[in-house]
Amino acid sequence: MAEGKGLSKPVKLKNELAELLGAAELPRTEITKKLWDYIKANKLQTKTENGKPENTGKFIVVDAKLLPVFKNTKSKSKSGKVTDLTMLKEDQTINMMQLAAVVGANIE
């Protein structure tokens, strides 16, 4: 089998993400899928910023297991938008569009 390329190529996960997902290396696509599986299984979505979990919506409610992973995130996109989650606290929310920045900040 050929080695994956691009988003399908396995990348090394930082410790917090590796512990959450139970793997040391995964392709980015699989990282995102497993994060969404966790979020949905634990009903950590809400329709409003800093709202209570409703299991639907564009905001992700941060629980104790996601917090160490999300707090690793401080990045700047090509468009100049800064995503800084280093001060995030449990039960706060992030926009689901920030999940790509979280994945990027938690791989080596």
Secondary structure, DSSP 4 states (H G I P E B T S, - for coil): -PPP-GGGSEEEBPHHHHHHHT-SEEEHHHHHHHHHHHHHHTT-EESSTTPPP-S-SSEEE--TTTHHHHTT-EEE-TTS-EEE-TT--TT-EEEGGGHHHHHHHTB-
